[in-house]
Amino acid sequence: MTSSFAPDSLVLNRKLPLWYQVSQSLRASILGRAPEASLRLPTEERLAAHYGVSVLTMRQALKELEEEGLISRHRRRGTFIEPGARRGAP
C-alpha cells in the first residue's frame, strides 16, 4: 500500500509572489518524496487550504510545475507527479 503525498508546510515571505513560494515548496516536496509515496496530489482546494492561499494562487503554482514537467494535470482525474520527477531533475 502506498502512502499519500503530504506537502511540507510553508512560512510565507511578503517580498515574493505567493504562487512562486507555493510552487517552490511543492517542488521541494515532490523531489524529496519517499519512493513509496503516492504519485497523486491532493485536490487544488486541499492544497490551497494547506498553504493558506486562494485556489487561483494554487492553480498558478501548479501551472508552473506542469510547465517544468514535474506534474501532469488531467481534468476530472486529478494532478499527478510525473514518475521521472526525482531529486536532481532539472
PDB file of N, CA, C and O in Angstrom:
ATOM      1  N   MET A   1       0.848  -1.191   0.000  1.00  0.00           N
ATOM      2  CA  MET A   1       0.000   0.000   0.000  1.00  0.00           C
ATOM      3  C   MET A   1       0.885   1.243   0.000  1.00  0.00           C
ATOM      4  O   MET A   1       1.873   1.295   0.732  1.00  0.00           O
ATOM      5  N   THR A   2       0.544   2.242  -0.809  1.00  0.00           N
ATOM      6  CA  THR A   2       1.345   3.452  -0.881  1.00  0.00           C
ATOM      7  C   THR A   2       0.802   4.501   0.068  1.00  0.00           C
ATOM      8  O   THR A   2      -0.403   4.595   0.300  1.00  0.00           O
ATOM      9  N   SER A   3       1.723   5.291   0.614  1.00  0.00           N
ATOM     10  CA  SER A   3       1.285   6.374   1.484  1.00  0.00           C
ATOM     11  C   SER A   3       0.890   7.561   0.618  1.00  0.00           C
ATOM     12  O   SER A   3       1.335   7.679  -0.524  1.00  0.00           O
ATOM     13  N   SER A   4       0.053   8.442   1.162  1.00  0.00           N
ATOM     14  CA  SER A   4      -0.395   9.584   0.382  1.00  0.00           C
ATOM     15  C   SER A   4       0.671  10.678   0.401  1.00  0.00           C
ATOM     16  O   SER A   4       1.500  10.739   1.308  1.00  0.00           O
ATOM     17  N   PHE A   5       0.632  11.532  -0.606  1.00  0.00           N
ATOM     18  CA  PHE A   5       1.567  12.641  -0.721  1.00  0.00           C
ATOM     19  C   PHE A   5       1.177  13.716   0.278  1.00  0.00           C
ATOM     20  O   PHE A   5       0.012  14.107   0.352  1.00  0.00           O
ATOM     21  N   ALA A   6       2.137  14.191   1.041  1.00  0.00           N
ATOM     22  CA  ALA A   6       1.878  15.252   2.010  1.00  0.00           C
ATOM     23  C   ALA A   6       2.908  16.357   1.814  1.00  0.00           C
ATOM     24  O   ALA A   6       4.086  16.152   2.104  1.00  0.00           O
ATOM     25  N   PRO A   7       2.489  17.529   1.327  1.00  0.00           N
ATOM     26  CA  PRO A   7       3.443  18.614   1.125  1.00  0.00           C
ATOM     27  C   PRO A   7       3.942  19.191   2.437  1.00  0.00           C
ATOM     28  O   PRO A   7       3.266  19.115   3.464  1.00  0.00           O
ATOM     29  N   ASP A   8       5.138  19.771   2.390  1.00  0.00           N
ATOM     30  CA  ASP A   8       5.703  20.431   3.560  1.00  0.00           C
ATOM     31  C   ASP A   8       4.909  21.699   3.864  1.00  0.00           C
ATOM     32  O   ASP A   8       4.209  22.230   3.001  1.00  0.00           O
ATOM     33  N   SER A   9       5.027  22.174   5.102  1.00  0.00           N
ATOM     34  CA  SER A   9       4.380  23.445   5.444  1.00  0.00           C
ATOM     35  C   SER A   9       5.263  24.581   4.934  1.00  0.00           C
ATOM     36  O   SER A   9       6.403  24.354   4.529  1.00  0.00           O
ATOM     37  N   LEU A  10       4.743  25.778   4.955  1.00  0.00           N
ATOM     38  CA  LEU A  10       5.423  26.909   4.343  1.00  0.00           C
ATOM     39  C   LEU A  10       5.240  28.152   5.198  1.00  0.00           C
ATOM     40  O   LEU A  10       4.135  28.448   5.651  1.00  0.00           O
ATOM     41  N   VAL A  11       6.334  28.877   5.415  1.00  0.00           N
ATOM     42  CA  VAL A  11       6.264  30.179   6.053  1.00  0.00           C
ATOM     43  C   VAL A  11       6.388  31.197   4.926  1.00  0.00           C
ATOM     44  O   VAL A  11       7.406  31.250   4.235  1.00  0.00           O
ATOM     45  N   LEU A  12       5.351  32.001   4.744  1.00  0.00           N
ATOM     46  CA  LEU A  12       5.291  32.923   3.608  1.00  0.00           C
ATOM     47  C   LEU A  12       6.150  34.162   3.815  1.00  0.00           C
ATOM     48  O   LEU A  12       6.261  34.683   4.925  1.00  0.00           O
ATOM     49  N   ASN A  13       6.755  34.621   2.727  1.00  0.00           N
ATOM     50  CA  ASN A  13       7.591  35.806   2.697  1.00  0.00           C
ATOM     51  C   ASN A  13       6.828  36.883   1.928  1.00  0.00           C
ATOM     52  O   ASN A  13       6.388  36.641   0.804  1.00  0.00           O
ATOM     53  N   ARG A  14       6.671  38.030   2.500  1.00  0.00           N
ATOM     54  CA  ARG A  14       5.881  39.086   1.854  1.00  0.00           C
ATOM     55  C   ARG A  14       6.557  39.674   0.616  1.00  0.00           C
ATOM     56  O   ARG A  14       5.901  40.351  -0.176  1.00  0.00           O
ATOM     57  N   LYS A  15       7.856  39.427   0.435  1.00  0.00           N
ATOM     58  CA  LYS A  15       8.579  40.030  -0.680  1.00  0.00           C
ATOM     59  C   LYS A  15       8.493  39.217  -1.972  1.00  0.00           C
ATOM     60  O   LYS A  15       8.837  39.726  -3.039  1.00  0.00           O
ATOM     61  N   LEU A  16       8.046  37.984  -1.897  1.00  0.00           N
ATOM     62  CA  LEU A  16       7.950  37.130  -3.084  1.00  0.00           C
ATOM     63  C   LEU A  16       6.491  36.818  -3.394  1.00  0.00           C
ATOM     64  O   LEU A  16       5.669  36.753  -2.480  1.00  0.00           O
ATOM     65  N   PRO A  17       6.153  36.622  -4.680  1.00  0.00           N
ATOM     66  CA  PRO A  17       4.769  36.268  -5.022  1.00  0.00           C
ATOM     67  C   PRO A  17       4.354  34.962  -4.351  1.00  0.00           C
ATOM     68  O   PRO A  17       5.151  34.028  -4.259  1.00  0.00           O
ATOM     69  N   LEU A  18       3.122  34.897  -3.886  1.00  0.00           N
ATOM     70  CA  LEU A  18       2.628  33.697  -3.208  1.00  0.00           C
ATOM     71  C   LEU A  18       2.731  32.460  -4.087  1.00  0.00           C
ATOM     72  O   LEU A  18       3.191  31.413  -3.630  1.00  0.00           O
ATOM     73  N   TRP A  19       2.302  32.568  -5.361  1.00  0.00           N
ATOM     74  CA  TRP A  19       2.324  31.398  -6.246  1.00  0.00           C
ATOM     75  C   TRP A  19       3.738  30.847  -6.379  1.00  0.00           C
ATOM     76  O   TRP A  19       3.930  29.634  -6.454  1.00  0.00           O
ATOM     77  N   TYR A  20       4.736  31.744  -6.408  1.00  0.00           N
ATOM     78  CA  TYR A  20       6.124  31.313  -6.543  1.00  0.00           C
ATOM     79  C   TYR A  20       6.571  30.552  -5.292  1.00  0.00           C
ATOM     80  O   TYR A  20       7.219  29.509  -5.390  1.00  0.00           O
ATOM     81  N   GLN A  21       6.225  31.074  -4.137  1.00  0.00           N
ATOM     82  CA  GLN A  21       6.595  30.418  -2.882  1.00  0.00           C
ATOM     83  C   GLN A  21       5.945  29.042  -2.760  1.00  0.00           C
ATOM     84  O   GLN A  21       6.582  28.080  -2.331  1.00  0.00           O
ATOM     85  N   VAL A  22       4.678  28.961  -3.141  1.00  0.00           N
ATOM     86  CA  VAL A  22       3.961  27.692  -3.076  1.00  0.00           C
ATOM     87  C   VAL A  22       4.569  26.702  -4.069  1.00  0.00           C
ATOM     88  O   VAL A  22       4.755  25.531  -3.739  1.00  0.00           O
ATOM     89  N   SER A  23       4.879  27.161  -5.278  1.00  0.00           N
ATOM     90  CA  SER A  23       5.462  26.250  -6.272  1.00  0.00           C
ATOM     91  C   SER A  23       6.827  25.745  -5.816  1.00  0.00           C
ATOM     92  O   SER A  23       7.163  24.582  -6.042  1.00  0.00           O
ATOM     93  N   GLN A  24       7.614  26.602  -5.179  1.00  0.00           N
ATOM     94  CA  GLN A  24       8.923  26.179  -4.674  1.00  0.00           C
ATOM     95  C   GLN A  24       8.774  25.139  -3.566  1.00  0.00           C
ATOM     96  O   GLN A  24       9.526  24.165  -3.523  1.00  0.00           O
ATOM     97  N   SER A  25       7.817  25.342  -2.681  1.00  0.00           N
ATOM     98  CA  SER A  25       7.576  24.385  -1.600  1.00  0.00           C
ATOM     99  C   SER A  25       7.093  23.046  -2.148  1.00  0.00           C
ATOM    100  O   SER A  25       7.560  21.988  -1.726  1.00  0.00           O
ATOM    101  N   LEU A  26       6.160  23.102  -3.086  1.00  0.00           N
ATOM    102  CA  LEU A  26       5.666  21.868  -3.702  1.00  0.00           C
ATOM    103  C   LEU A  26       6.771  21.141  -4.463  1.00  0.00           C
ATOM    104  O   LEU A  26       6.865  19.915  -4.411  1.00  0.00           O
ATOM    105  N   ARG A  27       7.608  21.902  -5.170  1.00  0.00           N
ATOM    106  CA  ARG A  27       8.723  21.310  -5.905  1.00  0.00           C
ATOM    107  C   ARG A  27       9.635  20.547  -4.951  1.00  0.00           C
ATOM    108  O   ARG A  27      10.036  19.418  -5.235  1.00  0.00           O
ATOM    109  N   ALA A  28       9.958  21.161  -3.831  1.00  0.00           N
ATOM    110  CA  ALA A  28      10.818  20.508  -2.842  1.00  0.00           C
ATOM    111  C   ALA A  28      10.154  19.247  -2.297  1.00  0.00           C
ATOM    112  O   ALA A  28      10.822  18.232  -2.100  1.00  0.00           O
ATOM    113  N   SER A  29       8.850  19.303  -2.052  1.00  0.00           N
ATOM    114  CA  SER A  29       8.122  18.130  -1.554  1.00  0.00           C
ATOM    115  C   SER A  29       8.090  17.013  -2.583  1.00  0.00           C
ATOM    116  O   SER A  29       8.224  15.838  -2.241  1.00  0.00           O
ATOM    117  N   ILE A  30       7.912  17.385  -3.848  1.00  0.00           N
ATOM    118  CA  ILE A  30       7.863  16.385  -4.923  1.00  0.00           C
ATOM    119  C   ILE A  30       9.222  15.717  -5.091  1.00  0.00           C
ATOM    120  O   ILE A  30       9.314  14.491  -5.160  1.00  0.00           O
ATOM    121  N   LEU A  31      10.272  16.523  -5.155  1.00  0.00           N
ATOM    122  CA  LEU A  31      11.608  15.982  -5.382  1.00  0.00           C
ATOM    123  C   LEU A  31      12.136  15.211  -4.169  1.00  0.00           C
ATOM    124  O   LEU A  31      12.973  14.321  -4.316  1.00  0.00           O
ATOM    125  N   GLY A  32      11.651  15.549  -2.983  1.00  0.00           N
ATOM    126  CA  GLY A  32      12.132  14.884  -1.780  1.00  0.00           C
ATOM    127  C   GLY A  32      11.197  13.823  -1.231  1.00  0.00           C
ATOM    128  O   GLY A  32      11.388  13.340  -0.115  1.00  0.00           O
ATOM    129  N   ARG A  33      10.181  13.456  -2.012  1.00  0.00           N
ATOM    130  CA  ARG A  33       9.191  12.496  -1.511  1.00  0.00           C
ATOM    131  C   ARG A  33       9.802  11.104  -1.360  1.00  0.00           C
ATOM    132  O   ARG A  33      10.812  10.776  -1.982  1.00  0.00           O
ATOM    133  N   ALA A  34       9.178  10.318  -0.537  1.00  0.00           N
ATOM    134  CA  ALA A  34       9.591   8.923  -0.347  1.00  0.00           C
ATOM    135  C   ALA A  34       9.238   8.137  -1.605  1.00  0.00           C
ATOM    136  O   ALA A  34       8.227   8.422  -2.247  1.00  0.00           O
ATOM    137  N   PRO A  35      10.064   7.146  -1.966  1.00  0.00           N
ATOM    138  CA  PRO A  35       9.796   6.374  -3.183  1.00  0.00           C
ATOM    139  C   PRO A  35       8.423   5.695  -3.190  1.00  0.00           C
ATOM    140  O   PRO A  35       7.823   5.517  -4.250  1.00  0.00           O
ATOM    141  N   GLU A  36       7.932   5.320  -2.019  1.00  0.00           N
ATOM    142  CA  GLU A  36       6.647   4.619  -1.962  1.00  0.00           C
ATOM    143  C   GLU A  36       5.450   5.578  -1.883  1.00  0.00           C
ATOM    144  O   GLU A  36       4.305   5.128  -1.855  1.00  0.00           O
ATOM    145  N   ALA A  37       5.700   6.879  -1.847  1.00  0.00           N
ATOM    146  CA  ALA A  37       4.617   7.861  -1.758  1.00  0.00           C
ATOM    147  C   ALA A  37       3.765   7.842  -3.020  1.00  0.00           C
ATOM    148  O   ALA A  37       4.252   7.555  -4.113  1.00  0.00           O
ATOM    149  N   SER A  38       2.510   8.147  -2.851  1.00  0.00           N
ATOM    150  CA  SER A  38       1.568   8.199  -3.964  1.00  0.00           C
ATOM    151  C   SER A  38       2.000   9.255  -4.977  1.00  0.00           C
ATOM    152  O   SER A  38       2.587  10.272  -4.606  1.00  0.00           O
ATOM    153  N   LEU A  39       1.715   9.016  -6.239  1.00  0.00           N
ATOM    154  CA  LEU A  39       2.010   9.988  -7.285  1.00  0.00           C
ATOM    155  C   LEU A  39       0.864  10.980  -7.471  1.00  0.00           C
ATOM    156  O   LEU A  39       1.001  11.949  -8.217  1.00  0.00           O
ATOM    157  N   ARG A  40      -0.252  10.750  -6.806  1.00  0.00           N
ATOM    158  CA  ARG A  40      -1.410  11.635  -6.940  1.00  0.00           C
ATOM    159  C   ARG A  40      -1.337  12.742  -5.895  1.00  0.00           C
ATOM    160  O   ARG A  40      -1.135  12.482  -4.709  1.00  0.00           O
ATOM    161  N   LEU A  41      -1.505  13.976  -6.352  1.00  0.00           N
ATOM    162  CA  LEU A  41      -1.520  15.118  -5.436  1.00  0.00           C
ATOM    163  C   LEU A  41      -2.933  15.331  -4.909  1.00  0.00           C
ATOM    164  O   LEU A  41      -3.904  14.926  -5.548  1.00  0.00           O
ATOM    165  N   PRO A  42      -3.047  15.964  -3.747  1.00  0.00           N
ATOM    166  CA  PRO A  42      -4.382  16.341  -3.264  1.00  0.00           C
ATOM    167  C   PRO A  42      -5.037  17.326  -4.241  1.00  0.00           C
ATOM    168  O   PRO A  42      -4.372  17.861  -5.128  1.00  0.00           O
ATOM    169  N   THR A  43      -6.317  17.556  -4.075  1.00  0.00           N
ATOM    170  CA  THR A  43      -7.036  18.482  -4.946  1.00  0.00           C
ATOM    171  C   THR A  43      -6.498  19.904  -4.787  1.00  0.00           C
ATOM    172  O   THR A  43      -5.843  20.227  -3.796  1.00  0.00           O
ATOM    173  N   GLU A  44      -6.785  20.742  -5.778  1.00  0.00           N
ATOM    174  CA  GLU A  44      -6.387  22.158  -5.699  1.00  0.00           C
ATOM    175  C   GLU A  44      -6.913  22.795  -4.424  1.00  0.00           C
ATOM    176  O   GLU A  44      -6.207  23.552  -3.759  1.00  0.00           O
ATOM    177  N   GLU A  45      -8.157  22.482  -4.089  1.00  0.00           N
ATOM    178  CA  GLU A  45      -8.788  23.073  -2.911  1.00  0.00           C
ATOM    179  C   GLU A  45      -8.063  22.665  -1.630  1.00  0.00           C
ATOM    180  O   GLU A  45      -7.835  23.500  -0.754  1.00  0.00           O
ATOM    181  N   ARG A  46      -7.703  21.396  -1.518  1.00  0.00           N
ATOM    182  CA  ARG A  46      -6.998  20.923  -0.315  1.00  0.00           C
ATOM    183  C   ARG A  46      -5.598  21.516  -0.224  1.00  0.00           C
ATOM    184  O   ARG A  46      -5.152  21.901   0.857  1.00  0.00           O
ATOM    185  N   LEU A  47      -4.906  21.589  -1.355  1.00  0.00           N
ATOM    186  CA  LEU A  47      -3.575  22.190  -1.352  1.00  0.00           C
ATOM    187  C   LEU A  47      -3.658  23.677  -0.983  1.00  0.00           C
ATOM    188  O   LEU A  47      -2.839  24.174  -0.210  1.00  0.00           O
ATOM    189  N   ALA A  48      -4.645  24.379  -1.537  1.00  0.00           N
ATOM    190  CA  ALA A  48      -4.819  25.797  -1.223  1.00  0.00           C
ATOM    191  C   ALA A  48      -5.084  25.987   0.264  1.00  0.00           C
ATOM    192  O   ALA A  48      -4.528  26.893   0.884  1.00  0.00           O
ATOM    193  N   ALA A  49      -5.922  25.144   0.835  1.00  0.00           N
ATOM    194  CA  ALA A  49      -6.207  25.232   2.273  1.00  0.00           C
ATOM    195  C   ALA A  49      -4.957  24.911   3.087  1.00  0.00           C
ATOM    196  O   ALA A  49      -4.698  25.557   4.102  1.00  0.00           O
ATOM    197  N   HIS A  50      -4.182  23.922   2.651  1.00  0.00           N
ATOM    198  CA  HIS A  50      -2.951  23.544   3.354  1.00  0.00           C
ATOM    199  C   HIS A  50      -1.983  24.719   3.424  1.00  0.00           C
ATOM    200  O   HIS A  50      -1.387  24.979   4.470  1.00  0.00           O
ATOM    201  N   TYR A  51      -1.826  25.432   2.301  1.00  0.00           N
ATOM    202  CA  TYR A  51      -0.886  26.543   2.246  1.00  0.00           C
ATOM    203  C   TYR A  51      -1.506  27.872   2.687  1.00  0.00           C
ATOM    204  O   TYR A  51      -0.789  28.853   2.885  1.00  0.00           O
ATOM    205  N   GLY A  52      -2.815  27.910   2.839  1.00  0.00           N
ATOM    206  CA  GLY A  52      -3.477  29.148   3.259  1.00  0.00           C
ATOM    207  C   GLY A  52      -3.517  30.189   2.156  1.00  0.00           C
ATOM    208  O   GLY A  52      -3.403  31.387   2.417  1.00  0.00           O
ATOM    209  N   VAL A  53      -3.680  29.724   0.910  1.00  0.00           N
ATOM    210  CA  VAL A  53      -3.745  30.628  -0.237  1.00  0.00           C
ATOM    211  C   VAL A  53      -5.048  30.379  -0.986  1.00  0.00           C
ATOM    212  O   VAL A  53      -5.769  29.425  -0.693  1.00  0.00           O
ATOM    213  N   SER A  54      -5.344  31.241  -1.954  1.00  0.00           N
ATOM    214  CA  SER A  54      -6.555  31.053  -2.750  1.00  0.00           C
ATOM    215  C   SER A  54      -6.352  29.936  -3.767  1.00  0.00           C
ATOM    216  O   SER A  54      -5.222  29.552  -4.066  1.00  0.00           O
ATOM    217  N   VAL A  55      -7.457  29.422  -4.292  1.00  0.00           N
ATOM    218  CA  VAL A  55      -7.399  28.384  -5.319  1.00  0.00           C
ATOM    219  C   VAL A  55      -6.723  28.939  -6.574  1.00  0.00           C
ATOM    220  O   VAL A  55      -5.992  28.215  -7.251  1.00  0.00           O
ATOM    221  N   LEU A  56      -6.960  30.209  -6.890  1.00  0.00           N
ATOM    222  CA  LEU A  56      -6.320  30.811  -8.067  1.00  0.00           C
ATOM    223  C   LEU A  56      -4.799  30.845  -7.912  1.00  0.00           C
ATOM    224  O   LEU A  56      -4.073  30.574  -8.868  1.00  0.00           O
ATOM    225  N   THR A  57      -4.321  31.174  -6.728  1.00  0.00           N
ATOM    226  CA  THR A  57      -2.882  31.154  -6.457  1.00  0.00           C
ATOM    227  C   THR A  57      -2.337  29.741  -6.599  1.00  0.00           C
ATOM    228  O   THR A  57      -1.259  29.532  -7.155  1.00  0.00           O
ATOM    229  N   MET A  58      -3.094  28.771  -6.088  1.00  0.00           N
ATOM    230  CA  MET A  58      -2.678  27.367  -6.181  1.00  0.00           C
ATOM    231  C   MET A  58      -2.601  26.927  -7.631  1.00  0.00           C
ATOM    232  O   MET A  58      -1.666  26.226  -8.017  1.00  0.00           O
ATOM    233  N   ARG A  59      -3.577  27.330  -8.440  1.00  0.00           N
ATOM    234  CA  ARG A  59      -3.574  26.963  -9.854  1.00  0.00           C
ATOM    235  C   ARG A  59      -2.346  27.518 -10.572  1.00  0.00           C
ATOM    236  O   ARG A  59      -1.751  26.844 -11.413  1.00  0.00           O
ATOM    237  N   GLN A  60      -1.977  28.740 -10.236  1.00  0.00           N
ATOM    238  CA  GLN A  60      -0.806  29.345 -10.863  1.00  0.00           C
ATOM    239  C   GLN A  60       0.464  28.589 -10.466  1.00  0.00           C
ATOM    240  O   GLN A  60       1.348  28.382 -11.297  1.00  0.00           O
ATOM    241  N   ALA A  61       0.554  28.184  -9.216  1.00  0.00           N
ATOM    242  CA  ALA A  61       1.714  27.409  -8.758  1.00  0.00           C
ATOM    243  C   ALA A  61       1.773  26.056  -9.455  1.00  0.00           C
ATOM    244  O   ALA A  61       2.846  25.613  -9.865  1.00  0.00           O
ATOM    245  N   LEU A  62       0.621  25.395  -9.591  1.00  0.00           N
ATOM    246  CA  LEU A  62       0.580  24.097 -10.257  1.00  0.00           C
ATOM    247  C   LEU A  62       0.901  24.232 -11.746  1.00  0.00           C
ATOM    248  O   LEU A  62       1.538  23.356 -12.329  1.00  0.00           O
ATOM    249  N   LYS A  63       0.459  25.326 -12.353  1.00  0.00           N
ATOM    250  CA  LYS A  63       0.757  25.565 -13.764  1.00  0.00           C
ATOM    251  C   LYS A  63       2.265  25.659 -13.969  1.00  0.00           C
ATOM    252  O   LYS A  63       2.795  25.124 -14.944  1.00  0.00           O
ATOM    253  N   GLU A  64       2.944  26.324 -13.072  1.00  0.00           N
ATOM    254  CA  GLU A  64       4.403  26.451 -13.140  1.00  0.00           C
ATOM    255  C   GLU A  64       5.070  25.077 -13.080  1.00  0.00           C
ATOM    256  O   GLU A  64       5.983  24.791 -13.855  1.00  0.00           O
ATOM    257  N   LEU A  65       4.615  24.235 -12.164  1.00  0.00           N
ATOM    258  CA  LEU A  65       5.188  22.894 -12.032  1.00  0.00           C
ATOM    259  C   LEU A  65       4.874  22.024 -13.243  1.00  0.00           C
ATOM    260  O   LEU A  65       5.685  21.190 -13.647  1.00  0.00           O
ATOM    261  N   GLU A  66       3.691  22.227 -13.818  1.00  0.00           N
ATOM    262  CA  GLU A  66       3.326  21.475 -15.018  1.00  0.00           C
ATOM    263  C   GLU A  66       4.216  21.888 -16.192  1.00  0.00           C
ATOM    264  O   GLU A  66       4.650  21.038 -16.970  1.00  0.00           O
ATOM    265  N   GLU A  67       4.485  23.174 -16.321  1.00  0.00           N
ATOM    266  CA  GLU A  67       5.347  23.658 -17.395  1.00  0.00           C
ATOM    267  C   GLU A  67       6.769  23.127 -17.259  1.00  0.00           C
ATOM    268  O   GLU A  67       7.467  22.961 -18.259  1.00  0.00           O
ATOM    269  N   GLU A  68       7.196  22.862 -16.040  1.00  0.00           N
ATOM    270  CA  GLU A  68       8.531  22.301 -15.787  1.00  0.00           C
ATOM    271  C   GLU A  68       8.573  20.790 -16.012  1.00  0.00           C
ATOM    272  O   GLU A  68       9.649  20.195 -16.056  1.00  0.00           O
ATOM    273  N   GLY A  69       7.399  20.174 -16.155  1.00  0.00           N
ATOM    274  CA  GLY A  69       7.354  18.742 -16.378  1.00  0.00           C
ATOM    275  C   GLY A  69       7.385  17.904 -15.117  1.00  0.00           C
ATOM    276  O   GLY A  69       7.595  16.693 -15.189  1.00  0.00           O
ATOM    277  N   LEU A  70       7.179  18.523 -13.955  1.00  0.00           N
ATOM    278  CA  LEU A  70       7.179  17.772 -12.693  1.00  0.00           C
ATOM    279  C   LEU A  70       5.839  17.106 -12.414  1.00  0.00           C
ATOM    280  O   LEU A  70       5.779  16.074 -11.746  1.00  0.00           O
ATOM    281  N   ILE A  71       4.766  17.699 -12.926  1.00  0.00           N
ATOM    282  CA  ILE A  71       3.434  17.149 -12.696  1.00  0.00           C
ATOM    283  C   ILE A  71       2.658  17.136 -14.003  1.00  0.00           C
ATOM    284  O   ILE A  71       3.014  17.821 -14.962  1.00  0.00           O
ATOM    285  N   SER A  72       1.595  16.348 -14.023  1.00  0.00           N
ATOM    286  CA  SER A  72       0.650  16.383 -15.141  1.00  0.00           C
ATOM    287  C   SER A  72      -0.742  16.537 -14.546  1.00  0.00           C
ATOM    288  O   SER A  72      -1.056  15.957 -13.506  1.00  0.00           O
ATOM    289  N   ARG A  73      -1.567  17.322 -15.218  1.00  0.00           N
ATOM    290  CA  ARG A  73      -2.911  17.596 -14.741  1.00  0.00           C
ATOM    291  C   ARG A  73      -3.911  17.065 -15.742  1.00  0.00           C
ATOM    292  O   ARG A  73      -3.789  17.296 -16.945  1.00  0.00           O
ATOM    293  N   HIS A  74      -4.903  16.349 -15.233  1.00  0.00           N
ATOM    294  CA  HIS A  74      -5.919  15.742 -16.091  1.00  0.00           C
ATOM    295  C   HIS A  74      -7.290  16.140 -15.565  1.00  0.00           C
ATOM    296  O   HIS A  74      -7.657  15.817 -14.435  1.00  0.00           O
ATOM    297  N   ARG A  75      -8.022  16.832 -16.385  1.00  0.00           N
ATOM    298  CA  ARG A  75      -9.355  17.301 -15.989  1.00  0.00           C
ATOM    299  C   ARG A  75     -10.210  16.131 -15.513  1.00  0.00           C
ATOM    300  O   ARG A  75     -10.321  15.107 -16.187  1.00  0.00           O
ATOM    301  N   ARG A  76     -10.808  16.304 -14.344  1.00  0.00           N
ATOM    302  CA  ARG A  76     -11.725  15.347 -13.710  1.00  0.00           C
ATOM    303  C   ARG A  76     -11.038  14.073 -13.222  1.00  0.00           C
ATOM    304  O   ARG A  76     -11.704  13.186 -12.689  1.00  0.00           O
ATOM    305  N   ARG A  77      -9.723  13.966 -13.394  1.00  0.00           N
ATOM    306  CA  ARG A  77      -8.985  12.804 -12.873  1.00  0.00           C
ATOM    307  C   ARG A  77      -8.045  13.198 -11.753  1.00  0.00           C
ATOM    308  O   ARG A  77      -7.876  12.452 -10.788  1.00  0.00           O
ATOM    309  N   GLY A  78      -7.424  14.383 -11.877  1.00  0.00           N
ATOM    310  CA  GLY A  78      -6.535  14.834 -10.821  1.00  0.00           C
ATOM    311  C   GLY A  78      -5.187  15.301 -11.333  1.00  0.00           C
ATOM    312  O   GLY A  78      -4.941  15.397 -12.535  1.00  0.00           O
ATOM    313  N   THR A  79      -4.327  15.587 -10.373  1.00  0.00           N
ATOM    314  CA  THR A  79      -2.972  16.048 -10.646  1.00  0.00           C
ATOM    315  C   THR A  79      -2.012  14.987 -10.150  1.00  0.00           C
ATOM    316  O   THR A  79      -2.138  14.488  -9.032  1.00  0.00           O
ATOM    317  N   PHE A  80      -1.045  14.647 -11.000  1.00  0.00           N
ATOM    318  CA  PHE A  80      -0.133  13.547 -10.698  1.00  0.00           C
ATOM    319  C   PHE A  80       1.315  13.977 -10.859  1.00  0.00           C
ATOM    320  O   PHE A  80       1.649  14.766 -11.742  1.00  0.00           O
ATOM    321  N   ILE A  81       2.164  13.448  -9.995  1.00  0.00           N
ATOM    322  CA  ILE A  81       3.608  13.663 -10.106  1.00  0.00           C
ATOM    323  C   ILE A  81       4.088  12.786 -11.255  1.00  0.00           C
ATOM    324  O   ILE A  81       3.721  11.615 -11.344  1.00  0.00           O
ATOM    325  N   GLU A  82       4.901  13.349 -12.122  1.00  0.00           N
ATOM    326  CA  GLU A  82       5.473  12.577 -13.219  1.00  0.00           C
ATOM    327  C   GLU A  82       6.437  11.544 -12.616  1.00  0.00           C
ATOM    328  O   GLU A  82       7.269  11.902 -11.782  1.00  0.00           O
ATOM    329  N   PRO A  83       6.341  10.295 -13.014  1.00  0.00           N
ATOM    330  CA  PRO A  83       7.198   9.248 -12.445  1.00  0.00           C
ATOM    331  C   PRO A  83       8.687   9.560 -12.564  1.00  0.00           C
ATOM    332  O   PRO A  83       9.468   9.136 -11.712  1.00  0.00           O
ATOM    333  N   GLY A  84       9.096  10.285 -13.589  1.00  0.00           N
ATOM    334  CA  GLY A  84      10.507  10.617 -13.759  1.00  0.00           C
ATOM    335  C   GLY A  84      10.978  11.780 -12.905  1.00  0.00           C
ATOM    336  O   GLY A  84      12.167  12.099 -12.899  1.00  0.00           O
ATOM    337  N   ALA A  85      10.059  12.425 -12.177  1.00  0.00           N
ATOM    338  CA  ALA A  85      10.424  13.571 -11.341  1.00  0.00           C
ATOM    339  C   ALA A  85      11.068  13.072 -10.056  1.00  0.00           C
ATOM    340  O   ALA A  85      10.402  12.499  -9.194  1.00  0.00           O
ATOM    341  N   ARG A  86      12.336  13.291  -9.944  1.00  0.00           N
ATOM    342  CA  ARG A  86      13.046  12.881  -8.737  1.00  0.00           C
ATOM    343  C   ARG A  86      14.154  13.876  -8.464  1.00  0.00           C
ATOM    344  O   ARG A  86      14.456  14.738  -9.290  1.00  0.00           O
ATOM    345  N   ARG A  87      14.746  13.746  -7.307  1.00  0.00           N
ATOM    346  CA  ARG A  87      15.819  14.659  -6.912  1.00  0.00           C
ATOM    347  C   ARG A  87      16.879  14.719  -8.014  1.00  0.00           C
ATOM    348  O   ARG A  87      17.294  13.696  -8.558  1.00  0.00           O
ATOM    349  N   GLY A  88      17.298  15.930  -8.323  1.00  0.00           N
ATOM    350  CA  GLY A  88      18.291  16.113  -9.359  1.00  0.00           C
ATOM    351  C   GLY A  88      17.681  16.398 -10.720  1.00  0.00           C
ATOM    352  O   GLY A  88      18.407  16.641 -11.684  1.00  0.00           O
ATOM    353  N   ALA A  89      16.359  16.373 -10.812  1.00  0.00           N
ATOM    354  CA  ALA A  89      15.704  16.687 -12.083  1.00  0.00           C
ATOM    355  C   ALA A  89      15.881  18.168 -12.363  1.00  0.00           C
ATOM    356  O   ALA A  89      15.878  18.970 -11.429  1.00  0.00           O
ATOM    357  N   PRO A  90      16.039  18.558 -13.641  1.00  0.00           N
ATOM    358  CA  PRO A  90      16.250  19.979 -13.964  1.00  0.00           C
ATOM    359  C   PRO A  90      15.048  20.818 -13.621  1.00  0.00           C
ATOM    360  O   PRO A  90      15.062  22.031 -13.829  1.00  0.00           O
TER     361      PRO A  90
END
